[in-house]
């Protein structure tokens, strides 16, 4: 019987953790804004994506790609621990956080697995 090997993530991508908010739009309404909470380092793993048409037959095509972000665990309630509804940002990409869970096998303990989605408009 062989021992199960645990996978150690390689958090080599700098990510800004952002929280949603709203600011006045100047016309009596509000628009979504993002406030930076801090910087974390994570490993990005892309999944299989899909495309959909936006705005009817003449609309733009948006590609939604599932991405798993793995980062060091932080306790519940810690500002460094992401929650659904927040987002990670790099210089050119944004990843909406859908869920956050403690890592299970085969990843070594002490990591968080964030299921995210990246939208790319074309």
C-alpha positions, 0 to 999 in steps of 0.5 A, a space after each residue: 500500500 502506497 502513502 497518499 501524496 499531498 499536493 502543495 499549492 504554489 501561490 505565485 500570483 499576486 491578487 488584490 482582494 476587493 469588496 463590493 460597494 455602491 457610489 452615487 452615479 450623479 443622476 440619482 442612482 448608484 453604481 457598483 464600486 470596488 474597495 481594495 481590502 488587501 493583497 493575497 498570493 494565490 495559485 490560479 487553476 483554470 477550468 473549462 468555460 463556456 460562451 454566451 451571447 449578451 443583449 440579443 442576436 447583435 450583442 457581444 459574446 461573453 466567455 465565463 471561465 471557472 477558475 479555482 484560486 488556492 491561497 493560504 487559509 485565514 480564520 473565518 471573520 479575518 479580513 484576509 479570508 475572502 467571502 462570496 460576492 467579493 472578487 480577486 483582481 490582477 492588473 488585467 483580470 477579475 475573478 468573482 468569488 462564488 464559494 470558499 472552502 477549506 482545502 481537502 485532499 489531495 491538497 495539504 491542510 492550511 489552504 483555502 479553495 475559492 471557486 471563482 468565475 472570470 468573465 471575458 467580453 469579446 
